[in-house]
């Protein structure tokens, strides 16, 4: 029993230690989003790390509008978007599911070539890694990388 307890506690410690940096980044991004993006509450968090690291915080602003605040890792130049002005996460995921993937790995709002975009990674039927980037404003495919 003692060995099992020690193993469980050790596993918990390792998991906590491994996730601490992301947890700290989330807290920092939420603070920046509230200050620079004028969010009064938060309801979601996404992060991407392709060329540049971006953290996106979903929440509500002072006017109680649902918004996204896209925060670069530097914390400068926060982009705030009304959720109603663009493609929803579910709509972006539906476009990917229409391709019959084996598994969707992630879907996060980020910046791509200076424009807000949904970046989605998935495994196709063959198990190969693929990326799709959809423009936030109209759902147009901006980039497609297949069979990595």
C-alpha positions as CSV (number, residue, x, y, z in Angstrom):
1,X,0.0,0.0,0.0
2,X,2.8,2.4,0.9
3,X,4.6,1.8,-2.4
4,X,1.4,2.5,-4.3
5,X,0.8,5.7,-2.3
6,X,4.4,6.8,-3.0
7,X,4.0,6.1,-6.7
8,X,0.7,8.0,-6.9
9,X,2.2,11.0,-5.0
10,X,5.3,11.0,-7.2
11,X,3.2,10.9,-10.4
12,X,1.1,13.8,-9.1
13,X,4.2,15.8,-8.4
14,X,5.7,15.1,-11.8
15,X,2.4,16.1,-13.6
16,X,2.1,19.3,-11.6
17,X,5.7,20.2,-12.2
18,X,5.3,19.6,-16.0
19,X,2.1,21.7,-16.3
20,X,3.2,24.6,-14.1
21,X,4.8,26.7,-17.0
22,X,1.6,26.5,-19.1
23,X,-0.5,27.3,-16.0
24,X,1.7,30.4,-15.3
25,X,1.4,31.5,-19.0
26,X,-2.4,31.2,-18.8
27,X,-2.6,33.3,-15.7
28,X,-0.3,35.9,-17.2
29,X,-2.3,36.0,-20.5
30,X,-5.6,36.3,-18.6
31,X,-4.1,39.3,-16.6
32,X,-2.9,41.0,-19.8
33,X,-6.3,40.3,-21.6
34,X,-8.2,41.9,-18.7
35,X,-5.9,44.9,-18.6
36,X,-5.2,45.5,-22.3
37,X,-8.3,43.9,-23.8
38,X,-10.7,45.1,-21.1
39,X,-12.1,41.7,-20.4
40,X,-14.1,41.5,-17.2
41,X,-14.4,37.7,-17.2
42,X,-12.7,34.7,-18.9
43,X,-14.3,31.5,-20.2
44,X,-11.6,29.8,-22.3
45,X,-7.9,29.6,-23.1
46,X,-6.0,28.5,-26.2
47,X,-2.3,28.6,-27.1
48,X,-0.4,28.1,-30.3
49,X,3.3,27.9,-30.9
50,X,4.2,27.7,-34.6
51,X,6.4,30.6,-35.6
52,X,5.3,32.8,-32.6
53,X,3.6,31.9,-29.4
54,X,0.1,33.3,-28.9
55,X,-2.3,32.9,-26.0
56,X,-6.0,33.5,-26.7
57,X,-8.3,34.2,-23.9
58,X,-12.1,34.0,-24.4
59,X,-14.3,36.0,-22.2
60,X,-16.6,39.0,-21.9
61,X,-15.8,42.7,-22.1
62,X,-17.4,45.6,-20.1
63,X,-20.3,45.7,-22.5
64,X,-20.9,42.0,-21.8
65,X,-20.0,41.1,-25.3
66,X,-18.3,37.7,-26.0
67,X,-14.8,38.5,-27.2
68,X,-11.4,36.9,-27.8
69,X,-8.2,38.6,-26.7
70,X,-5.2,37.3,-28.7
71,X,-2.1,37.9,-26.6
72,X,1.4,37.5,-28.1
73,X,4.0,35.9,-25.7
74,X,5.6,39.4,-25.4
75,X,2.3,40.8,-24.0
76,X,2.3,43.7,-26.5
77,X,-0.2,44.5,-29.2
78,X,-3.2,42.5,-27.8
79,X,-5.8,41.9,-30.5
80,X,-9.4,41.9,-29.3
81,X,-12.2,40.4,-31.5
82,X,-15.9,40.1,-31.0
83,X,-16.8,36.4,-31.1
84,X,-19.8,37.2,-33.3
85,X,-17.7,38.9,-36.0
86,X,-16.0,35.7,-37.1
87,X,-15.9,32.0,-37.5
88,X,-16.7,30.2,-34.3
89,X,-14.5,27.4,-32.9
90,X,-17.2,24.9,-33.5
91,X,-17.7,26.0,-37.1
92,X,-13.9,25.7,-37.7
93,X,-13.9,22.3,-36.2
94,X,-16.9,21.2,-38.3
95,X,-15.0,22.2,-41.4
96,X,-12.2,19.8,-40.3
97,X,-14.6,17.0,-39.3
98,X,-16.0,17.2,-42.9
99,X,-12.6,15.9,-44.0
100,X,-13.1,12.8,-41.9
101,X,-10.0,13.0,-39.8
102,X,-8.9,10.2,-37.5
103,X,-8.4,12.6,-34.6
104,X,-8.4,16.4,-34.1
105,X,-5.4,17.3,-31.9
106,X,-6.0,21.0,-31.3
107,X,-8.0,24.1,-32.4
108,X,-6.8,27.5,-31.3
109,X,-7.4,31.1,-32.4
110,X,-4.1,32.8,-33.2
111,X,-2.5,35.3,-35.6
112,X,-1.4,34.2,-39.1
113,X,0.3,36.7,-41.4
114,X,-1.0,39.5,-39.2
115,X,-4.6,38.3,-39.3
116,X,-6.7,36.4,-36.8
117,X,-7.1,32.7,-37.8
118,X,-8.1,29.4,-36.4
119,X,-5.2,27.0,-36.5
120,X,-6.2,23.3,-36.3
121,X,-4.0,20.3,-36.2
122,X,-5.4,16.8,-36.8
123,X,-4.4,13.3,-37.9
124,X,-5.9,12.2,-41.2
125,X,-7.2,8.7,-41.9
126,X,-3.7,7.5,-42.5
127,X,-2.5,8.8,-39.1
128,X,-0.4,11.6,-40.7
129,X,-0.2,15.0,-39.1
130,X,-2.0,17.8,-40.9
131,X,-2.6,21.5,-40.2
132,X,-5.4,23.8,-41.4
133,X,-5.5,27.5,-40.9
134,X,-8.9,29.3,-41.4
135,X,-9.3,33.1,-41.6
136,X,-11.3,34.2,-38.6
137,X,-13.4,36.8,-40.5
138,X,-14.7,34.5,-43.3
139,X,-13.5,30.9,-42.9
140,X,-11.3,31.0,-46.0
141,X,-8.4,28.4,-45.9
142,X,-5.2,30.4,-45.5
143,X,-2.8,27.5,-45.2
144,X,-3.0,23.7,-45.5
145,X,-0.2,21.4,-44.6
146,X,-0.8,17.7,-45.1
147,X,0.8,14.3,-44.5
148,X,3.7,15.4,-42.2
